[in-house]
Amino acid sequence: MVDGQTVIVVGGGLAGLSAAHTILERGGRVVLLDKCAFLGGNSTKATSGINGAGTRAQAKLGIPDTSEIFFQDSAKSARSELIPELTRVLTYESGSAVEWVSDKFGVDLSLVSRLGGHSQPRTHRGKEQFPGVRVLRERV
Amino acid sequence: MTQNTNLIQMTITMALMIKLEDICKASPDRAQVISKANVKALVYENGAVIGVEYEKGGSRHKAMGPVVLATGGYAADFTPDSLLKKYRPEIYDLPTTNGDHCTGDGIKMVLAIGGNTIHMDKVQVHPTGLVGT
């Protein structure tokens, strides 16, 4: 928070939206700018899920994952290109990010899969889908 | 669609979007979303970024305050000052699933004020995209 100033967020994909919500949570003000007519950017496109280590969903499924294991998986993949400080932020804050999305926004992230490069299942997705998609699938 | 296809990314993004829209409606003094606002430059004075300049509706505006850049990558940067062409010319002609907006705007703004970049050659090439769609 900077003396009650309004924070300017440029970009309305998941990163920008997360930044905007975090600013508001901390009692700040925010203006989010996006050059498109609609927000979302690339973030709306289908993907496998969101990675997180040490989550409740994992614990429920008996998955013994930790931020450190996630970090080591990432370090192994990055090899000489690794920037430890950045990867540490990514991996150590991944679990709380998953819980934040789930708790604050009510998104089901209870299904966990193990994807390439990960030594533990940590890619979270949910059971729910958009009703429109379900209908579309049933018709196909 | 295969069994593994899911719209979790859409679901998460929509959830954050809808909640932000709600806050904008309920507390317009606290939160505002301006779409079709093309941020062109950072306002940089005395070694500090204090705002941005953007174009909207054919005119130039300023938004002042601390800045968070979340403009994404540049894998669809087919503009004259293309970062993709500069750093990975050999993959410039490949099709991309990136939206047209991915032109590295934030990166270019930072470079314009003398900022630094890392790993600019690290552009993911994935052999499983839907080509030609």
Interface residues (C-beta under 8 A of the other chain):
Chain A: V2 Q5 T6 V7 I8 V9 V10 G11 G12 G13 L14 A15 G16 L17 S18 A19 A20 H21 I23 L24 R29 V30 V31 L32 L33 D34 K35 C36 A37 F38 L39 G40 G41 N42 S43 T44 K45 A46 T47 S48 G49 I50 E81 I83 V101 K104 F105 G106 V107 L109 H124 R125 G126 E128 Q129 F130 V133 R137 V140
Chain B: M1 N4 T5 N6 L7 I8 Q9 M10 T11 I12 T13 M14 A15 L16 M17 K19 L20 I23 D29 R30 A31 Q32 V33 I34 S35 K36 A37 N38 V39 G51 V52 Y54 A63 M64 G65 P66 V67 V68 L69 A70 T71 G72 G73 T97 N98 G99 H101 C102 D105 G106 I118 H119 K122
